[in-house]
Amino acid sequence: MAVSFSRTTRALAADTARMPRLAILVALALLALWSLWFVTGRVGVHAVSQKARLEVASSSGQISAVHGGKLTVFRLQIGQRVKAGEILAELDAELHKLRLAEAEARLAGFPARIAALKRQQAAAQDATSGAARSADAALAAARARSRGAEAEASFNDDLAERQRMDSEAGGMAPVDAARAATEARKADATRDALVREQQRLAWETQSAQADRAVDAASIDSLLAQSASEWVAAQALVAQLRAELDAQRIRAPFDGVIGDVAVLRRGEVLAPGTRLATIVPHGDLRIVATFDAARGVGRLSEGQPARLRLDGFAWTQYGDFPARIERVAAEADGQALRVELLMPRASAGALTLRHGMTGKVDVMIEEVSPLILLLRTLGQWAA
């Protein structure tokens, strides 16, 4: 029994001597592995925003009264879903309706007025053409009579000259020669009168043509003026219709009413009075503010990010993925504006909505723990 016990004691002593050496070897192996990880491993460096806010990617719009007036209809409520073009409020438009009715009545008379002037223009053209033909015929007749009188005067002059010569030779009585001379002078006078008549007809024709041209120009002027006034009346009616439609305040796009001014029917609004704010449907974006010293040069487009919301525990609702879309080119003081895109989605019982706030975490780089330590020591020494 004594020999067996001594062997057991020696075995236990040998095992006890080997255990510290094994522990040291394991510790050295772990230290080597840790050192290798400390030098060559990669850990993410994150930048956390100072603040962040969820917004619809499309800008929110204000619903305002373009023109002033008395509020007669008001159909705006917070959270109300509206569609583009839907009438949300109306201002008193009685005066606009009366002015529009007057302008439309004036506009309705222009077609008949212009048609009458065109008929008058056509009749004046027909009259001018007929008068021109009549004047041409009268001038032709006057020229023919003038030529006849010229021939008769020439014959009488020749006859009177012959009879004068015969009278001087004693072959004819002087009284007959005198009578022939008288007839010749009468024929000359008739010829001269017909020539003057021809000239008078030509002058009257020219004067009549000038008068008809003046009348035609007057009609053309009235027609052009009426056409111009018609266009102006159409423009006035369009303007009054636009002003009347402006009294109806419509939704500029599809969306949800986010804020409503406190207004009552019958209240007189000034031009530009804001009635409500409409938030459009669409994807969400995050507008975040980062510390400029940590963000400039490190934040860039395309970097992934995560959003944690204020008021909603991330352990219950989780965080939400996003991606940097734009980074401001210059910091505003110590703040750097960054815009991130994220889809409108639901996570469990939580639906992301416009106006929620939180913080954004962006992994800006991956470095070894050794680099992180050196950076920390450098910042502490600085």
C-alpha positions as CSV (number, residue, x, y, z in Angstrom):
1,M,0.0,0.0,0.0
2,A,2.9,2.4,0.7
3,V,4.4,1.8,-2.7
4,S,1.2,2.5,-4.6
5,F,0.6,5.7,-2.7
6,S,4.1,7.0,-3.5
7,R,3.6,6.4,-7.2
8,T,0.3,8.3,-7.1
9,T,2.0,11.2,-5.4
10,R,4.8,11.3,-8.0
11,A,2.3,11.3,-10.9
12,L,0.3,14.1,-9.4
13,A,3.6,16.1,-8.9
14,A,4.5,15.6,-12.6
15,D,1.0,16.8,-13.8
16,T,1.2,19.8,-11.5
17,A,4.6,20.8,-13.1
18,R,3.2,20.5,-16.7
19,M,0.0,22.7,-16.2
20,P,1.8,26.1,-15.8
21,R,3.8,25.5,-19.0
22,L,0.6,24.6,-20.9
23,A,-1.1,27.7,-19.6
24,I,1.8,29.8,-20.6
25,L,1.8,28.3,-24.1
26,V,-1.9,28.9,-24.5
27,A,-1.6,32.5,-23.3
28,L,1.3,33.1,-25.7
29,A,-0.7,31.7,-28.6
30,L,-3.7,33.9,-27.7
31,L,-1.4,36.9,-27.4
32,A,0.1,36.2,-30.8
33,L,-3.3,35.8,-32.4
34,W,-4.5,39.1,-30.7
35,S,-1.4,40.9,-31.9
36,L,-1.9,39.6,-35.4
37,W,-5.5,40.9,-35.3
38,F,-4.4,44.1,-33.7
39,V,-2.0,44.8,-36.6
40,T,-3.8,43.3,-39.6
41,G,-7.4,43.2,-38.6
42,R,-10.0,45.6,-39.9
43,V,-12.6,47.4,-37.9
44,G,-15.1,50.0,-39.1
45,V,-14.8,53.7,-38.2
46,H,-18.2,55.3,-37.9
47,A,-19.4,58.9,-38.1
48,V,-22.6,59.7,-36.2
49,S,-24.7,62.7,-37.1
50,Q,-25.5,65.5,-34.8
51,K,-29.1,65.3,-35.9
52,A,-31.2,63.9,-38.7
53,R,-34.7,64.4,-40.0
54,L,-36.8,62.3,-42.4
55,E,-38.2,64.3,-45.4
56,V,-40.0,63.4,-48.6
57,A,-37.6,63.4,-51.5
58,S,-39.8,65.8,-53.3
59,S,-40.0,69.2,-51.6
60,S,-43.0,70.1,-49.5
61,G,-45.1,72.8,-50.9
62,Q,-47.2,75.6,-49.5
63,I,-50.8,76.2,-50.4
64,S,-51.3,80.0,-50.6
65,A,-53.8,82.5,-51.9
66,V,-52.4,84.1,-55.0
67,H,-54.9,86.9,-54.9
68,G,-56.5,88.4,-51.8
69,G,-60.2,88.2,-51.1
70,K,-62.9,86.9,-48.7
71,L,-62.6,83.2,-47.9
72,T,-65.9,81.5,-48.8
73,V,-64.9,77.8,-48.9
74,F,-62.2,76.1,-46.7
75,R,-61.8,72.3,-46.9
76,L,-58.3,71.7,-45.3
77,Q,-57.6,69.3,-42.4
78,I,-54.3,68.0,-41.1
79,G,-53.6,64.5,-42.4
80,Q,-56.1,64.9,-45.3
81,R,-55.0,63.2,-48.5
82,V,-55.4,65.3,-51.6
83,K,-54.9,64.9,-55.3
84,A,-53.4,67.3,-57.8
85,G,-56.0,69.9,-59.0
86,E,-58.4,69.2,-56.1
87,I,-60.2,72.4,-54.9
88,L,-59.3,72.9,-51.3
89,A,-60.5,76.5,-50.7
90,E,-62.3,79.3,-52.6
91,L,-62.3,83.1,-52.4
92,D,-65.2,85.3,-53.2
93,A,-65.4,85.5,-57.0
94,E,-68.7,87.5,-57.8
95,L,-66.9,90.5,-59.1
96,H,-64.7,88.3,-61.3
97,K,-67.7,86.5,-62.6
98,L,-69.4,89.8,-63.6
99,R,-66.3,91.1,-65.4
100,L,-66.0,87.7,-67.2
101,A,-69.6,87.8,-68.3
102,E,-69.2,91.3,-69.7
103,A,-66.0,90.4,-71.5
104,E,-67.6,87.2,-73.0
105,A,-70.7,89.2,-74.2
106,R,-68.4,91.7,-75.9
107,L,-66.4,88.8,-77.4
108,A,-69.5,87.2,-78.7
109,G,-70.3,90.2,-81.0
110,F,-67.0,90.2,-82.8
111,P,-67.8,87.4,-85.3
112,A,-70.9,89.1,-86.7
113,R,-69.1,92.5,-86.8
114,I,-66.2,91.1,-88.7
115,A,-68.5,89.1,-91.1
116,A,-70.4,92.3,-91.9
117,L,-67.1,94.2,-92.6
118,K,-66.0,91.4,-94.9
119,R,-69.3,91.6,-96.8
120,Q,-68.9,95.4,-97.1
121,Q,-65.3,94.9,-98.3
122,A,-66.5,92.4,-101.0
123,A,-69.3,94.8,-102.1
124,A,-66.8,97.7,-102.3
125,Q,-64.4,95.6,-104.4
126,D,-67.3,94.7,-106.7
127,A,-68.3,98.4,-106.9
128,T,-64.8,99.4,-107.7
129,S,-64.5,96.9,-110.4
130,G,-67.8,97.9,-112.0
131,A,-67.0,101.6,-111.8
132,A,-63.6,101.0,-113.4
133,R,-65.3,99.2,-116.3
134,S,-67.9,102.0,-116.7
135,A,-65.2,104.6,-116.6
136,D,-63.2,102.8,-119.3
137,A,-66.3,102.6,-121.5
138,A,-67.1,106.4,-121.0
139,L,-63.5,107.3,-121.8
140,A,-63.6,105.1,-124.9
141,A,-66.8,106.8,-126.1
142,A,-65.4,110.3,-125.4
143,R,-62.3,109.4,-127.4
144,A,-64.4,108.2,-130.3
145,R,-66.5,111.4,-130.2
146,S,-63.3,113.4,-130.1
147,R,-61.9,111.6,-133.1
148,G,-65.1,112.2,-135.0
149,A,-65.1,115.9,-134.1
150,E,-61.4,116.1,-135.1
151,A,-62.3,114.6,-138.5
152,E,-65.3,116.9,-139.0
153,A,-63.2,120.0,-138.0
154,S,-60.5,119.0,-140.4
155,F,-63.0,118.6,-143.3
156,N,-64.7,121.9,-142.5
157,D,-61.3,123.7,-142.3
158,D,-60.3,122.3,-145.7
159,L,-63.7,123.1,-147.2
160,A,-63.7,126.7,-145.9
161,E,-60.2,127.2,-147.3
162,R,-61.3,126.0,-150.7
163,Q,-64.4,128.2,-150.8
164,R,-62.4,131.2,-149.7
165,M,-60.0,130.6,-152.6
166,D,-63.0,130.2,-155.0
167,S,-64.6,133.4,-153.7
168,E,-61.4,135.3,-154.3
169,A,-61.3,133.9,-157.9
170,G,-64.9,134.9,-158.4
171,G,-66.3,131.4,-158.6
172,M,-68.4,131.7,-155.4
173,A,-70.2,134.3,-153.6
174,P,-68.4,135.8,-150.6
175,V,-71.3,135.0,-148.4
176,D,-71.0,131.3,-149.1
177,A,-67.3,131.5,-148.3
178,A,-68.0,133.3,-145.0
179,R,-70.7,130.7,-144.1
180,A,-68.2,127.9,-144.7
181,A,-65.6,129.6,-142.5
182,T,-68.2,129.9,-139.8
183,E,-69.0,126.2,-140.0
184,A,-65.3,125.4,-139.8
185,R,-64.9,127.5,-136.6
186,K,-68.0,125.7,-135.1
187,A,-66.4,122.3,-135.9
188,D,-63.2,123.4,-134.3
189,A,-65.0,124.5,-131.2
190,T,-66.9,121.2,-131.0
191,R,-63.7,119.4,-131.4
192,D,-62.1,121.4,-128.6
193,A,-65.1,120.9,-126.3
194,L,-65.0,117.1,-126.8
195,V,-61.3,117.0,-126.1
196,R,-62.0,118.9,-122.8
197,E,-64.8,116.5,-122.1
198,Q,-62.5,113.6,-122.5
199,Q,-60.0,115.2,-120.1
200,R,-62.8,115.9,-117.6
201,L,-63.9,112.2,-117.7
202,A,-60.3,111.1,-117.2
203,W,-59.9,113.4,-114.2
204,E,-63.3,112.3,-112.7
205,T,-62.3,108.7,-113.2
206,Q,-59.1,109.2,-111.3
207,S,-60.9,111.1,-108.5
208,A,-63.5,108.4,-108.2
209,Q,-60.9,105.7,-108.1
210,A,-59.1,107.6,-105.4
211,D,-62.3,108.0,-103.4
212,R,-63.1,104.3,-103.7
213,A,-59.5,103.5,-102.7
214,V,-60.0,105.6,-99.6
215,D,-63.2,103.8,-98.8
216,A,-61.6,100.4,-99.3
217,A,-58.7,101.4,-97.1
218,S,-61.1,102.6,-94.4
219,I,-63.0,99.3,-94.6
220,D,-59.7,97.4,-94.4
221,S,-58.6,99.5,-91.4
222,L,-61.9,98.8,-89.6
223,L,-61.6,95.1,-90.4
224,A,-58.0,95.0,-89.1
225,Q,-59.0,97.0,-86.0
226,S,-61.9,94.6,-85.4
227,A,-59.6,91.6,-85.8
228,S,-57.1,93.1,-83.4
229,E,-59.9,93.9,-80.9
230,W,-61.2,90.4,-81.2
231,V,-57.8,88.9,-80.3
232,A,-57.5,91.4,-77.4
233,A,-61.0,90.4,-76.2
234,Q,-60.1,86.7,-76.4
235,A,-56.9,87.5,-74.3
236,L,-59.0,89.5,-71.8
237,V,-61.5,86.6,-71.5
238,A,-58.7,84.1,-70.9
239,Q,-57.1,86.4,-68.3
240,L,-60.4,86.9,-66.5
241,R,-61.0,83.1,-66.6
242,A,-57.5,82.6,-65.1
243,E,-58.2,85.2,-62.4
244,L,-61.5,83.5,-61.7
245,D,-59.8,80.1,-61.5
246,A,-57.2,81.6,-59.2
247,Q,-59.9,82.3,-56.7
248,R,-60.2,78.5,-56.4
249,I,-57.2,77.3,-54.5
250,R,-56.1,73.8,-55.7
251,A,-53.7,71.2,-54.6
252,P,-50.5,71.5,-56.6
253,F,-49.7,67.8,-56.4
254,D,-50.8,64.6,-54.7
255,G,-49.9,64.5,-51.0
256,V,-51.0,64.8,-47.4
257,I,-51.8,68.0,-45.6
258,G,-49.1,68.5,-43.0
259,D,-50.1,71.8,-41.5
260,V,-53.1,74.1,-41.7
261,A,-53.4,77.8,-40.9
262,V,-56.1,78.9,-38.5
263,L,-58.6,80.6,-40.8
264,R,-62.4,81.1,-40.8
265,R,-64.9,81.5,-43.6
266,G,-65.6,85.1,-44.3
267,E,-62.1,86.2,-43.3
268,V,-60.5,88.6,-45.8
269,L,-57.1,87.2,-46.9
270,A,-54.2,89.3,-48.2
271,P,-52.4,88.2,-51.4
272,G,-49.9,85.4,-50.6
273,T,-51.5,84.3,-47.4
274,R,-50.4,80.7,-46.5
275,L,-53.3,78.3,-46.0
276,A,-51.5,75.0,-45.5
277,T,-48.4,72.9,-46.2
278,I,-48.8,69.8,-48.4
279,V,-46.3,66.9,-48.1
280,P,-46.0,65.0,-51.4
281,H,-46.1,61.2,-51.7
282,G,-42.8,59.5,-52.6
283,D,-39.6,58.1,-51.4
284,L,-38.1,59.4,-48.2
285,R,-34.7,61.0,-47.7
286,I,-32.8,61.9,-44.6
287,V,-31.3,65.3,-44.1
288,A,-28.5,65.0,-41.5
289,T,-26.0,67.3,-40.0
290,F,-22.5,66.0,-39.2
291,D,-19.6,67.5,-37.4
292,A,-17.6,69.2,-40.2
293,A,-14.2,68.2,-38.7
294,R,-15.1,64.5,-38.9
295,G,-17.2,64.6,-42.0
296,V,-15.4,66.7,-44.6
297,G,-13.2,64.4,-46.8
298,R,-14.6,61.3,-45.2
299,L,-18.3,61.4,-46.2
300,S,-19.0,60.8,-49.9
301,E,-21.8,59.7,-52.2
302,G,-22.8,56.1,-52.2
303,Q,-21.6,55.3,-48.6
304,P,-24.1,53.0,-46.7
305,A,-25.6,54.3,-43.5
306,R,-28.1,53.3,-40.8
307,L,-30.8,55.4,-39.2
308,R,-31.9,55.1,-35.6
309,L,-35.1,57.1,-34.7
310,D,-35.6,59.2,-31.7
311,G,-38.5,58.0,-29.5
312,F,-38.4,54.5,-31.0
313,A,-36.1,52.0,-29.3
314,W,-33.8,50.4,-31.8
315,T,-33.8,47.2,-29.8
316,Q,-37.5,46.9,-30.6
317,Y,-37.9,48.6,-34.0
318,G,-34.3,48.2,-35.3
319,D,-32.5,50.6,-37.5
320,F,-33.1,51.5,-41.2
321,P,-30.7,51.3,-44.1
322,A,-29.9,54.4,-46.2
323,R,-27.3,55.6,-48.6
324,I,-25.6,58.9,-49.0
325,E,-26.9,60.8,-52.0
326,R,-25.3,64.3,-51.7
327,V,-22.7,65.9,-49.4
328,A,-22.5,69.7,-49.1
329,A,-19.4,71.1,-50.8
330,E,-18.8,73.5,-47.9
331,A,-19.6,73.3,-44.2
332,D,-21.9,75.8,-42.6
333,G,-19.8,76.8,-39.6
334,Q,-19.1,73.5,-37.8
335,A,-22.0,71.6,-39.4
336,L,-21.9,69.6,-42.7
337,R,-25.2,68.9,-44.4
338,V,-25.6,65.5,-45.9
339,E,-28.6,64.1,-47.7
340,L,-29.3,60.3,-47.8
341,L,-31.9,58.3,-49.7
342,M,-34.0,55.6,-48.3
343,P,-37.2,53.9,-49.4
344,R,-40.6,54.4,-47.8
345,A,-41.1,51.1,-46.0
346,S,-42.6,49.6,-42.9
347,A,-40.6,47.7,-40.3
348,G,-42.9,45.7,-38.2
349,A,-45.4,48.0,-36.6
350,L,-43.5,51.2,-37.5
351,T,-44.0,53.0,-40.7
352,L,-41.5,55.7,-41.6
353,R,-43.1,59.1,-42.0
354,H,-42.1,62.6,-43.0
355,G,-40.8,64.6,-40.0
356,M,-39.4,61.8,-37.9
357,T,-36.0,62.6,-36.3
358,G,-33.1,60.5,-35.3
359,K,-29.4,60.0,-35.8
360,V,-27.5,58.5,-38.8
361,D,-24.5,56.2,-38.4
362,V,-22.2,56.1,-41.5
363,M,-19.2,53.7,-41.7
364,I,-16.6,56.0,-43.3
365,E,-13.7,53.6,-43.4
366,E,-12.1,50.3,-42.2
367,V,-8.7,50.4,-40.4
368,S,-6.7,48.2,-38.1
369,P,-7.0,48.6,-34.3
370,L,-3.4,49.6,-34.3
371,I,-4.2,52.6,-36.5
372,L,-7.1,53.5,-34.3
373,L,-4.9,53.4,-31.2
374,L,-2.2,55.6,-32.9
375,R,-4.9,58.1,-34.0
376,T,-6.2,58.2,-30.4
377,L,-2.8,58.8,-29.0
378,G,-2.0,61.5,-31.6
379,Q,-5.3,63.3,-30.8
380,W,-4.6,63.0,-27.1
381,A,-1.1,64.3,-27.5
382,A,-2.3,67.2,-29.7
